Amino acid sequence: MFYPLKVILIPVLLGYSLGLDDLSISAVELTVHVGDSALLGCVSQSTGEKHVTKVDWMFSSGKHIEDEYVLFYYSNISVPVGHFQNRVRLVGDILHHDGSLLLQNVEETDQGNFTCEIRFQMESLVFKKVVVLHVLPEEPKELMVHVGDSTQMRCVFHSTEEKHMSRADWMFSSGEPAKEEIVLRYQRKLRTPMGYSQNWGRFLNRVNLVGDTSRNDVSIMLHGVKESDGGNYTCHIYLGNLTFRKTTVLQVILKESRTLVTPVALRPEILGGNQLVIIVGIVCATILLLPVLILIVKMAYGNKSSVTSTTLVKSLENTEKACAEKHIYSSITTQEVNDEEESSGKSEATYMTMDDGLCCFPVTPAPRTHDSQMTAAEKGSARAD
């Protein structure tokens, strides 16, 4: 009955008696995005006034590569090393056995195991903690939103420790050299992770805090986006002497006129067997009737051309006939008209009428000559002379 308990206690007692100096702590996991910051906690729960002499942070990618140093602390000096040199710093309170590490601008290659070791003065026992870091793709730093829509802007401080923020601010800047505007302010109440938030100005009643503040999440939702809301939104999270900052760029797009689309067009459906047969039949009929339609069009065009030609020929014939008649009537001599007058015994003007009845005009008789008025005797006497 007590056999399992003995199996557990014997290695522990042997560890103390043989000077085994490792005390492993179960690993914790943390998930962040590329570009974020993460607080990797390492706090020893040992009691008493023990003095921390050394803190080491090691990294292993899990690819059977030798562990590399991230940072080490010794004699009140912390030294970051390797490719973490400009991205890590010790932020814990060493006097309170806190060797927490702040990792900034997380990279994809940071995914792996971060191991912390705290050593105390005059003790062989080592406090060890492992943080398994999972890295996700980077979140978009720019958001594009249409006027009138709503959008969420995220701001989360990732930490493995129960480290609660004291305050958080959201600030807005249009990008011009102008004073920043307060979008939202969160203040934590004393002795509780919950707090209250408020917003004012032109963001009044349009911004809501939607993040879980107990997890240092102060994400906001902006409703009824206006054209003037375009600009930079910066989130500030304060955790004691530690400040986390993140900026999101919001671009506002004017809504375009949307074409009315029927629900059928919006919901694509797979054609059934009958519909497919109908479509194929229509296509085949169109192909078969196409030559007939072309022939009909050609015949109609030919008839129209022949009618036009016939009309043109008749018009030319009428014109020539009219011109010929005019020429005939104009060639009648005045003498013929005079003879006709003499035969009729009339001296009145004669009216000439064209065959086609288009015109009627008077023809004035020519004056008689002196020879025509002489009598026959006078003519004979003149011949004798």
C-alpha positions as CSV (number, residue, x, y, z in Angstrom):
1,M,0.0,0.0,0.0
2,F,2.8,2.4,0.8
3,Y,5.1,1.1,-1.9
4,P,4.4,3.9,-4.5
5,L,5.0,6.5,-1.8
6,K,8.4,5.0,-1.0
7,V,9.3,5.1,-4.7
8,I,8.6,8.8,-4.7
9,L,10.3,9.8,-1.5
10,I,13.5,7.7,-1.9
11,P,14.9,9.8,-4.8
12,V,14.0,13.0,-3.0
13,L,15.9,12.0,0.1
14,L,18.8,10.7,-1.9
15,G,18.9,14.0,-3.7
16,Y,19.3,16.0,-0.5
17,S,21.8,13.5,1.0
18,L,23.9,13.2,-2.2
19,G,23.8,16.9,-2.9
20,L,21.6,16.7,-6.0
21,D,21.2,20.4,-6.9
22,D,18.2,20.3,-9.4
23,L,14.6,21.1,-8.5
24,S,12.5,20.8,-11.7
25,I,9.2,22.7,-12.0
26,S,6.5,21.7,-14.4
27,A,6.7,23.6,-17.7
28,V,4.2,26.3,-18.6
29,E,3.1,27.3,-22.1
30,L,2.7,30.7,-23.7
31,T,1.4,31.6,-27.1
32,V,2.3,34.9,-28.8
33,H,2.4,36.5,-32.3
34,V,5.4,37.5,-34.2
35,G,6.3,41.1,-33.2
36,D,4.6,40.9,-29.8
37,S,6.3,41.1,-26.4
38,A,6.2,38.3,-23.7
39,L,7.0,38.2,-20.1
40,L,8.6,34.8,-19.2
41,G,8.1,34.5,-15.5
42,C,10.6,32.8,-13.1
43,V,9.7,33.4,-9.5
44,S,11.0,31.1,-6.7
45,Q,8.5,30.4,-3.9
46,S,11.2,29.6,-1.3
47,T,10.7,31.3,2.0
48,G,13.3,33.0,4.2
49,E,15.8,35.7,3.4
50,K,17.8,33.8,0.8
51,H,20.2,35.8,-1.4
52,V,20.1,35.1,-5.1
53,T,23.6,34.8,-6.5
54,K,23.0,33.8,-10.1
55,V,20.2,33.7,-12.7
56,D,20.6,31.9,-16.1
57,W,18.2,31.8,-19.0
58,M,18.8,29.2,-21.7
59,F,17.0,28.5,-25.0
60,S,16.5,25.3,-26.9
61,S,14.7,25.0,-30.2
62,G,14.1,21.3,-29.7
63,K,16.0,20.5,-32.9
64,H,18.8,18.6,-31.2
65,I,20.9,21.7,-31.2
66,E,23.1,22.6,-28.2
67,D,21.3,25.0,-25.8
68,E,22.3,28.7,-26.1
69,Y,22.5,31.4,-23.5
70,V,19.8,34.1,-23.6
71,L,20.8,36.1,-20.5
72,F,22.8,35.6,-17.3
73,Y,22.8,37.6,-14.1
74,Y,25.7,37.6,-11.7
75,S,27.0,40.1,-9.0
76,N,24.1,42.5,-9.7
77,I,24.8,42.6,-13.4
78,S,22.6,41.2,-16.1
79,V,24.1,40.4,-19.5
80,P,22.0,39.5,-22.5
81,V,23.9,37.4,-25.1
82,G,23.6,35.9,-28.6
83,H,20.9,36.9,-31.0
84,F,18.7,37.9,-28.0
85,Q,21.1,40.6,-27.0
86,N,18.9,43.6,-28.0
87,R,15.6,42.0,-27.3
88,V,15.7,40.7,-23.7
89,R,16.1,42.2,-20.3
90,L,15.7,41.1,-16.7
91,V,12.6,42.8,-15.2
92,G,12.0,40.7,-12.1
93,D,12.9,41.8,-8.6
94,I,15.9,39.8,-7.6
95,L,15.5,40.7,-3.9
96,H,12.2,38.9,-4.0
97,H,13.6,35.8,-5.9
98,D,12.1,37.0,-9.2
99,G,14.2,36.5,-12.2
100,S,11.4,37.1,-14.9
101,L,12.6,37.9,-18.4
102,L,11.0,40.3,-20.9
103,L,11.3,39.1,-24.5
104,Q,10.4,41.9,-27.1
105,N,9.8,41.8,-30.8
106,V,9.2,38.0,-30.8
107,E,10.6,36.3,-33.9
108,E,9.4,33.0,-35.5
109,T,12.7,31.4,-34.6
110,D,12.0,32.1,-30.9
111,Q,9.7,29.2,-30.8
112,G,11.0,26.6,-28.3
113,N,11.9,26.1,-24.6
114,F,13.2,28.9,-22.4
115,T,14.7,27.5,-19.2
116,C,15.3,29.6,-16.1
117,E,17.7,28.6,-13.3
118,I,18.0,30.6,-10.0
119,R,20.8,29.8,-7.6
120,F,20.9,30.9,-4.0
121,Q,23.9,31.7,-1.8
122,M,25.2,28.9,0.4
123,E,22.7,26.5,-1.1
124,S,23.2,23.7,-3.6
125,L,19.5,23.7,-4.5
126,V,18.6,25.2,-7.9
127,F,15.2,26.5,-8.8
128,K,14.3,25.7,-12.4
129,K,11.4,26.6,-14.6
130,V,10.7,25.9,-18.2
131,V,8.5,28.1,-20.5
132,V,7.4,26.6,-23.8
133,L,6.9,29.4,-26.2
134,H,4.6,29.0,-29.2
135,V,4.9,31.6,-32.0
136,L,2.0,32.5,-34.4
137,P,2.2,34.5,-37.6
138,E,2.2,38.3,-37.1
139,E,-1.1,40.1,-36.8
140,P,-1.8,42.9,-39.3
141,K,-0.5,46.3,-38.1
142,E,-2.9,48.1,-40.5
143,L,-6.6,47.7,-40.6
144,M,-8.8,48.8,-43.5
145,V,-12.4,49.6,-42.6
146,H,-15.4,51.1,-44.5
147,V,-17.2,54.2,-43.2
148,G,-20.0,53.2,-40.9
149,D,-18.6,49.7,-40.1
150,S,-17.1,48.5,-36.7
151,T,-13.6,47.2,-36.1
152,Q,-11.7,45.6,-33.3
153,M,-8.1,46.6,-32.3
154,R,-6.2,44.1,-30.2
155,C,-3.8,44.9,-27.4
156,V,-2.7,42.0,-25.1
157,F,0.3,41.7,-22.8
158,H,1.4,38.1,-22.7
159,S,2.7,36.8,-19.4
160,T,3.1,33.5,-17.6
161,E,2.7,35.1,-14.3
162,E,-0.3,36.6,-12.5
163,K,1.0,40.1,-13.1
164,H,-1.8,42.5,-13.3
165,M,-1.7,45.8,-15.0
166,S,-2.4,48.9,-13.0
167,R,-3.6,51.1,-15.9
168,A,-4.1,51.1,-19.7
169,D,-4.5,53.9,-22.2
170,W,-5.6,54.1,-25.8
171,M,-4.4,57.2,-27.6
172,F,-5.3,58.5,-31.1
173,S,-3.1,60.5,-33.5
174,S,-4.1,61.6,-37.0
175,G,-0.5,61.5,-38.1
176,E,-0.2,65.3,-38.2
177,P,1.8,67.3,-35.7
178,A,-1.1,67.6,-33.3
179,K,-1.8,66.7,-29.7
180,E,-2.9,63.1,-29.1
181,E,-6.5,62.4,-28.2
182,I,-7.6,60.0,-25.5
183,V,-9.7,57.2,-26.9
184,L,-10.2,55.1,-23.8
185,R,-8.6,54.8,-20.3
186,Y,-8.7,51.8,-18.0
187,Q,-7.9,52.0,-14.3
188,R,-7.6,48.9,-12.1
189,K,-9.3,49.0,-8.7
190,L,-7.2,48.2,-5.7
191,R,-6.8,44.6,-4.7
192,T,-8.7,43.3,-7.6
193,P,-7.9,42.7,-11.3
194,M,-11.2,44.3,-12.3
195,G,-11.5,48.0,-12.9
196,Y,-13.4,50.6,-14.9
197,S,-12.9,52.3,-18.2
198,Q,-14.2,55.5,-19.8
199,N,-13.9,57.4,-23.0
200,W,-14.9,60.9,-24.0
201,G,-14.6,63.5,-26.8
202,R,-15.5,62.4,-30.2
203,F,-15.1,58.7,-29.3
204,L,-17.7,59.0,-26.6
205,N,-20.2,56.1,-26.7
206,R,-18.4,54.6,-29.8
207,V,-15.6,52.7,-28.1
208,N,-16.0,49.6,-25.9
209,L,-13.4,47.6,-23.9
210,V,-13.9,44.0,-25.1
211,G,-10.7,42.4,-23.8
212,D,-10.2,40.2,-20.7
213,T,-8.5,42.6,-18.3
214,S,-7.6,39.8,-15.9
215,R,-5.3,38.5,-18.6
216,N,-3.9,41.9,-19.4
217,D,-6.1,42.1,-22.6
218,V,-7.4,45.6,-23.3
219,S,-8.6,45.2,-26.8
220,I,-11.3,47.7,-27.9
221,M,-14.1,47.8,-30.4
222,L,-14.7,51.0,-32.4
223,H,-18.3,51.4,-33.7
224,G,-19.6,53.6,-36.5
225,V,-16.2,54.4,-38.1
226,K,-16.0,57.9,-39.5
227,E,-13.7,59.2,-42.2
228,S,-11.9,61.4,-39.6
229,D,-11.1,58.2,-37.5
230,G,-8.2,57.3,-39.8
231,G,-4.8,57.4,-38.0
232,N,-2.7,55.7,-35.4
233,Y,-4.1,54.1,-32.3
234,T,-1.5,53.3,-29.6
235,C,-2.2,51.1,-26.6
236,H,-0.1,51.6,-23.4
237,I,-0.2,48.9,-20.7
238,Y,1.4,49.7,-17.4
239,L,2.6,46.9,-15.0
240,G,4.5,48.6,-12.2
241,N,7.7,49.9,-13.7
242,L,7.1,48.0,-16.9
243,T,5.3,49.5,-19.9
244,F,4.0,47.7,-22.9
245,R,3.1,49.6,-26.1
246,K,1.5,48.6,-29.4
247,T,0.4,50.7,-32.3
248,T,-2.3,49.9,-34.9
249,V,-2.9,52.0,-38.1
250,L,-6.5,52.4,-39.1
251,Q,-7.3,53.3,-42.8
252,V,-10.9,54.4,-43.5
253,I,-12.4,53.6,-46.9
254,L,-15.4,55.5,-48.3
255,K,-18.2,53.1,-49.2
256,E,-18.8,52.6,-52.9
257,S,-22.2,52.4,-54.5
258,R,-23.2,48.8,-54.4
259,T,-25.1,47.2,-57.3
260,L,-28.3,45.4,-56.5
261,V,-27.7,41.7,-57.0
262,T,-30.5,39.2,-56.9
263,P,-30.3,36.4,-54.3
264,V,-29.9,33.9,-57.1
265,A,-26.7,35.6,-58.2
266,L,-25.4,35.7,-54.7
267,R,-26.0,32.0,-54.1
268,P,-24.1,29.9,-56.6
269,E,-25.7,26.5,-57.2
270,I,-24.7,23.4,-59.1
271,L,-26.7,22.9,-62.2
272,G,-29.0,19.9,-62.3
273,G,-29.4,17.3,-65.1
274,N,-32.5,19.0,-66.6
275,Q,-30.9,22.5,-66.6
276,L,-27.8,21.1,-68.3
277,V,-29.8,19.5,-71.0
278,I,-31.8,22.7,-71.7
279,I,-28.6,24.8,-71.9
280,V,-27.0,22.3,-74.3
281,G,-30.1,22.2,-76.5
282,I,-30.2,26.0,-76.7
283,V,-26.6,26.1,-77.8
284,C,-27.1,23.4,-80.4
285,A,-30.2,25.1,-81.8
286,T,-28.4,28.4,-82.1
287,I,-25.5,26.8,-84.0
288,L,-27.9,25.1,-86.4
289,L,-30.1,28.2,-87.1
290,L,-27.2,30.6,-87.5
291,P,-26.6,29.8,-91.3
292,V,-30.4,30.3,-91.9
293,L,-30.4,33.6,-90.2
294,I,-27.3,34.7,-92.2
295,L,-29.1,33.7,-95.5
296,I,-32.3,35.6,-94.6
297,V,-30.3,38.7,-93.8
298,K,-28.4,38.5,-97.1
299,M,-31.7,38.0,-99.1
300,A,-33.4,40.9,-97.3
301,Y,-30.4,43.1,-98.0
302,G,-30.4,42.1,-101.7
303,N,-34.2,42.8,-102.1
304,K,-33.7,46.2,-100.5
305,S,-30.8,47.0,-102.9
306,S,-32.8,45.9,-106.0
307,V,-35.8,48.1,-105.0
308,T,-33.5,51.0,-104.4
309,S,-31.9,50.5,-107.9
310,T,-35.3,50.3,-109.7
311,T,-36.6,53.5,-108.0
312,L,-33.4,55.3,-109.0
313,V,-33.7,54.1,-112.7
314,K,-37.4,55.3,-112.9
315,S,-36.5,58.6,-111.4
316,L,-33.8,59.1,-114.1
317,E,-36.2,58.1,-116.9
318,N,-38.8,60.6,-115.7
319,T,-36.2,63.3,-115.6
320,E,-35.0,62.7,-119.1
321,K,-38.6,62.6,-120.4
322,A,-39.4,65.9,-118.9
323,C,-36.3,67.5,-120.3
324,A,-37.1,66.1,-123.8
325,E,-40.7,67.5,-123.7
326,K,-39.4,70.9,-122.7
327,H,-37.0,70.8,-125.6
328,I,-39.8,70.0,-128.1
329,Y,-42.1,72.7,-126.9
330,S,-39.4,75.3,-126.9
331,S,-38.5,74.5,-130.5
332,I,-41.9,75.5,-131.9
333,T,-41.3,78.6,-134.1
334,T,-43.2,81.8,-133.9
335,Q,-44.1,81.5,-137.6
336,E,-46.1,78.3,-136.9
337,V,-47.9,80.0,-134.2
338,N,-48.8,82.9,-136.5
339,D,-50.0,80.6,-139.2
340,E,-52.2,78.9,-136.7
341,E,-53.6,82.2,-135.7
342,E,-54.3,83.2,-139.2
343,S,-56.2,80.0,-139.8
344,S,-58.3,80.5,-136.7
345,G,-58.8,84.2,-137.3
346,K,-58.1,85.0,-133.8
347,S,-55.6,87.5,-132.5
348,E,-55.9,86.5,-128.9
349,A,-53.0,85.1,-127.0
350,T,-52.7,81.3,-127.1
351,Y,-52.0,79.4,-124.1
352,M,-49.7,76.4,-124.3
353,T,-50.2,73.5,-121.9
354,M,-47.6,70.8,-121.3
355,D,-48.7,67.2,-121.7
356,D,-48.0,66.4,-118.1
357,G,-50.2,69.3,-117.0
358,L,-47.5,70.8,-114.9
359,C,-47.5,74.3,-116.4
360,C,-49.5,76.6,-118.5
361,F,-48.3,79.9,-120.0
362,P,-49.5,82.3,-122.6
363,V,-47.8,82.7,-126.0
364,T,-48.1,86.2,-127.4
365,P,-48.7,86.4,-131.3
366,A,-45.9,88.0,-133.2
367,P,-46.7,91.3,-134.9
368,R,-47.6,91.1,-138.6
369,T,-45.1,92.5,-141.0
370,H,-45.9,95.0,-143.7
371,D,-45.7,92.4,-146.4
372,S,-48.4,90.3,-144.9
373,Q,-50.8,93.3,-144.9
374,M,-50.5,94.1,-148.7
375,T,-53.2,93.0,-151.0
376,A,-52.7,90.8,-154.0
377,A,-53.1,93.8,-156.5
378,E,-50.5,95.7,-154.7
379,K,-48.2,92.7,-154.8
380,G,-48.7,92.4,-158.6
381,S,-48.0,96.1,-159.1
382,A,-44.9,95.8,-157.1
383,R,-43.7,92.9,-159.2
384,A,-44.4,95.0,-162.5
385,D,-42.3,97.8,-161.2
